[in-house]
Amino acid sequence: MYLPVTLLGGTNCELWNGGNFSYIYQRKLGVKMRKLLYALVVVVVILLAITLVPRQRGQVIAATIQGGISTLDLMEGKADWLKVMRFDKPLDVAQALAKGEVDVAVITSEMYAKFALSSKRELKLIAAEMLQNQAIIGVSDLKDLEGKRVGATTASGTFAMFQAYAKLSGLENYEVIDSPPPQLISALKRGEVDAIVTWEPLVSKLLVKGYEHVDFTQLADKYLGKQPVMLVWVATDDFLKRPDDVKAFLELRDDAAKRWSEDAPKVLKKMYGLSDAEVEELMSRVKMWTGSLKDTKEGIIMAWELARQGGYLNVDEKAIRDLAARAFWEG
């Protein structure tokens, strides 16, 4: 006589009345247990592999403006996970940040403010890079520009800074000739302008030739009593979600800043085609910031306010205050 029996899992079979039902049931259960144990072993092995094998660091893509000096010049090639991209125009950097094509960028303080005030993407300041070192070449006093022709790249934040300082000094009557940086030097040499407003390394190249100049640092001391921050490091919100990569990047940047006086001369000479005299002049003028971001907060906000007064940022004082409340990364 056969007895119909339903086993675990709904499997039907027929057993002889005198058969060993207990044996078949246990065998079926044993197969399931072995499969379960095997699956657990696989999970444990995977977890151990994740824990014990070092994680490959994600690539960090850093952007800068072509021809602008920074610690990125020293950082490049020091880590296989760092990729450097150089753009011709500030707008290109802005678009790369907005699209998430780059993780971090070293740009001027006022450029960051312009991006942050107009972009839908969250951008944070993660480090200060250097204080102002731009200069007006061709005169020894700002007021000597009265009625003169001034060459400048009018789309730049540096020009906005110049206009702000001009207002603070009472200078109003001067003609502006708009031109890209390389053409500014040619215009000055040909006498097509009386002075130019520019930045490093162009400043040092002209100073070693004996040109008179007015440093922005002098103007800041005279009219502000403090030094605005020229360059800052900016990061996207997606990059800040990768704390290990952020930490590694900032450590690499801090090391480059501390080794600036020792390593920069050789690197800058080769990268920008500078002479020994030009490198020496540049090194005497450019100091990288090695302190905390918190200690430069006031100097960064001061740069924004100058840019606002100079017409680069078309916002009111409240917009500057609101930006200051959300701009600084606190990681």
C-alpha positions in Angstrom: 0.0 0.0 0.0 1.3 3.5 -0.9 0.7 6.6 1.2 0.7 10.1 -0.5 3.0 12.5 1.5 3.8 16.2 1.0 7.3 17.1 2.0 8.8 20.4 3.1 8.5 22.9 0.3 5.4 21.3 -1.2 7.1 18.3 -3.0 4.7 15.3 -3.4 6.0 11.7 -3.2 4.6 8.3 -2.4 6.0 6.1 0.3 5.6 2.4 0.9 3.7 1.8 4.0 6.6 0.1 5.5 9.2 2.6 4.2 11.4 4.8 6.3 9.7 8.2 6.0 12.0 9.8 8.7 15.1 9.0 6.6 13.8 10.7 3.5 12.5 13.7 5.3 15.9 14.2 7.1 17.7 13.9 3.8 15.6 16.5 2.2 16.1 18.9 5.1 19.9 18.2 5.2 20.3 19.3 1.5 18.6 22.6 2.3 20.8 23.2 5.4 23.9 22.5 3.3 22.8 25.1 0.7 22.1 27.6 3.4 25.5 27.1 5.1 27.2 27.4 1.8 25.5 30.7 1.1 26.5 32.0 4.6 30.1 31.0 4.0 30.1 33.0 0.7 28.7 36.1 2.4 31.4 35.9 5.2 34.2 35.5 2.6 33.0 38.6 0.7 32.7 40.6 3.9 36.3 39.6 4.9 37.6 40.5 1.5 36.0 44.0 1.7 37.5 44.5 5.1 41.0 43.2 4.6 41.8 44.3 1.0 42.8 48.0 0.9 40.2 50.2 -0.9 41.4 51.7 -4.2 41.2 55.5 -3.8 38.8 57.2 -6.2 40.2 59.6 -8.8 40.1 63.3 -7.9 39.9 65.7 -10.8 41.2 69.2 -10.0 40.7 72.3 -12.2 42.6 75.6 -12.6 42.9 78.4 -15.1 45.6 78.1 -17.7 48.6 80.2 -16.7 47.6 80.7 -13.1 50.1 79.6 -10.4 49.0 77.6 -7.4 50.0 74.7 -5.2 48.3 72.5 -7.9 51.5 73.0 -9.9 53.4 71.2 -7.2 50.7 68.6 -6.5 50.5 67.4 -10.1 52.3 64.1 -10.5 52.6 63.5 -6.8 49.6 61.1 -6.6 48.3 58.7 -9.2 44.7 59.4 -8.1 45.0 63.1 -8.9 44.1 64.4 -12.4 44.7 68.1 -13.3 42.6 69.9 -15.9 43.6 73.4 -17.0 41.0 75.6 -18.7 41.4 78.8 -20.8 38.5 80.7 -19.3 36.8 81.1 -15.9 33.5 80.2 -17.6 34.9 76.9 -18.6 35.7 76.1 -15.0 32.3 77.2 -13.9 30.6 74.8 -16.5 32.9 71.9 -15.5 32.0 72.4 -11.8 28.3 72.7 -12.6 28.3 69.5 -14.7 30.3 67.6 -12.1 33.1 67.1 -14.6 35.6 68.1 -11.9 35.7 67.6 -8.2 37.6 70.6 -7.0 39.0 73.9 -8.5 41.4 76.6 -7.4 39.9 80.0 -8.4 39.7 83.5 -7.1 37.5 84.3 -4.1 35.3 86.6 -6.2 34.9 84.0 -8.9 33.7 81.5 -6.4 31.1 84.0 -5.2 29.9 84.6 -8.7 29.5 80.9 -9.3 27.9 80.2 -5.9 25.4 83.1 -6.3 24.2 82.0 -9.8 24.7 78.2 -9.8 22.1 75.6 -8.7 24.8 73.2 -7.7 26.1 73.4 -4.2 29.7 74.6 -4.0 31.7 74.8 -0.8 35.0 76.5 0.1 37.4 73.9 1.5 40.7 75.8 1.8 42.3 79.2 1.3 45.2 79.3 -1.2 46.9 82.7 -1.2 46.4 86.3 -0.4 46.2 89.1 -3.0 49.4 89.7 -5.0 48.0 91.4 -8.1 49.5 94.8 -9.2 49.1 97.9 -11.3 52.2 98.1 -13.5 53.4 101.4 -14.9 52.8 103.8 -12.0 54.0 104.2 -8.4 50.8 105.6 -7.0 47.1 104.9 -7.8 46.3 108.6 -8.2 48.9 108.8 -11.0 46.3 107.2 -13.2 44.2 110.3 -13.2 43.3 111.0 -16.9 45.5 108.0 -18.0 44.8 104.9 -20.1 44.6 101.6 -18.1 44.9 98.2 -19.7 42.9 95.4 -18.0 41.0 92.2 -18.6 37.6 93.7 -17.7 35.9 90.3 -17.3 38.3 89.4 -14.5 37.8 89.7 -10.7 41.2 91.4 -10.6 39.8 94.3 -12.6 36.8 94.6 -10.2 39.3 94.8 -7.3 41.1 97.6 -9.1 37.9 99.5 -9.6 37.0 99.1 -5.9 40.4 100.4 -4.8 40.1 103.3 -7.3 36.8 104.3 -5.7 38.3 104.1 -2.3 41.1 106.4 -3.4 38.8 108.9 -5.1 40.2 108.1 -8.6 37.4 108.5 -11.2 38.9 109.9 -14.4 40.7 107.1 -16.3 40.2 105.3 -19.6 40.0 101.5 -19.6 41.4 99.5 -22.5 40.1 95.9 -22.5 42.5 93.2 -23.5 43.6 89.6 -22.6 46.6 89.3 -20.3 49.3 88.5 -22.9 48.2 91.5 -25.1 48.3 93.8 -22.1 52.1 93.4 -21.8 52.5 94.2 -25.6 50.3 97.3 -25.3 52.3 98.5 -22.3 55.6 98.1 -24.2 54.3 99.9 -27.3 53.0 102.8 -25.2 49.3 102.1 -26.1 48.4 102.2 -22.4 50.0 104.0 -19.5 49.5 101.2 -17.0 48.1 97.7 -16.8 46.3 95.7 -14.1 47.5 92.1 -14.0 48.6 89.1 -11.8 51.3 86.6 -11.4 53.5 85.4 -13.1 53.1 88.4 -15.5 53.7 90.9 -12.6 57.1 89.4 -11.8 58.1 89.3 -15.4 57.5 93.1 -15.7 59.0 94.0 -12.3 62.4 92.6 -13.1 62.5 94.9 -16.2 62.3 97.9 -13.9 58.6 98.9 -14.2 57.0 101.0 -11.5 54.1 99.4 -9.8 51.5 99.5 -7.1 50.8 96.3 -5.2 47.3 95.3 -4.2 48.7 94.4 -0.9 49.7 98.1 -0.4 46.2 99.2 -1.4 44.6 96.7 1.0 46.8 97.9 3.9 46.0 101.6 3.1 42.3 101.4 2.5 41.2 98.2 4.4 43.7 97.6 7.1 43.6 93.8 6.3 44.5 91.5 3.4 41.8 90.0 1.2 42.2 86.4 0.1 42.9 86.0 -3.6 42.6 82.3 -4.3 40.5 79.6 -2.7 39.8 75.9 -3.2 36.2 75.0 -4.1 34.6 71.6 -4.0 31.3 70.1 -5.4 28.7 68.6 -3.0 29.3 65.2 -4.6 33.0 65.3 -3.8 32.3 66.2 -0.2 30.4 62.9 0.1 33.7 61.1 -0.3 35.4 62.0 3.0 38.5 59.8 2.5 39.2 61.4 -0.9 38.6 64.9 0.5 41.0 64.2 3.4 43.7 62.8 1.1 43.4 65.8 -1.3 43.6 68.4 1.5 46.6 66.7 3.0 48.4 66.7 -0.4 47.5 70.4 -0.8 48.7 71.3 2.7 52.0 69.5 2.1 52.5 71.4 -1.2 51.8 74.7 0.6 54.3 74.0 3.3 57.0 73.0 0.8 56.2 75.9 -1.5 59.4 77.9 -0.8 61.5 74.9 -1.3 59.9 73.2 -4.3 58.2 75.9 -6.2 61.2 77.7 -7.9 62.2 74.7 -10.0 58.7 73.7 -10.9 57.6 77.3 -11.8 60.7 78.0 -13.8 60.1 75.0 -16.0 56.3 75.3 -16.2 56.1 79.0 -17.0 59.4 79.6 -18.7 60.6 82.0 -16.0 64.2 83.2 -15.7 66.1 83.0 -12.4 65.5 86.6 -11.7 61.7 86.3 -12.4 61.4 83.3 -10.2 63.2 85.1 -7.4 60.9 88.1 -7.7 57.8 85.9 -7.8 58.9 83.9 -4.7 59.3 87.1 -2.8 55.8 88.2 -3.6 53.7 85.0 -3.5 53.0 83.3 -0.2 50.8 80.2 0.1 48.4 80.0 2.9 49.2 77.2 5.4 46.7 78.0 8.1 43.1 77.0 8.5 40.1 78.0 6.4 38.5 79.5 9.5 41.3 82.0 9.9 40.8 83.4 6.4 37.1 83.6 6.5 37.1 87.4 7.0 39.6 87.9 4.2 37.5 85.9 1.8 34.3 87.8 2.6 36.3 91.1 2.2 37.3 90.0 -1.3 33.6 89.5 -2.1 32.7 92.9 -0.8 35.5 94.5 -2.9 34.2 92.6 -6.0 30.7 93.9 -5.2 31.9 97.5 -4.9 33.8 97.1 -8.2 30.8 95.8 -10.1 31.9 92.2 -10.5 29.1 90.9 -8.2 25.7 92.6 -9.0 24.2 91.8 -5.6 23.4 93.7 -2.4 25.2 93.4 1.0 22.5 91.0 2.2 23.4 88.5 -0.5 27.0 88.6 0.6 26.0 87.9 4.2 23.8 85.0 3.1 26.5 83.5 1.0 29.0 83.8 3.9 26.5 81.8 6.1 26.6 78.8 3.7 29.8 78.9 1.8 32.3 77.5 4.2 32.8 73.7 4.5 32.9 72.6 8.1 34.1 69.0 7.6 
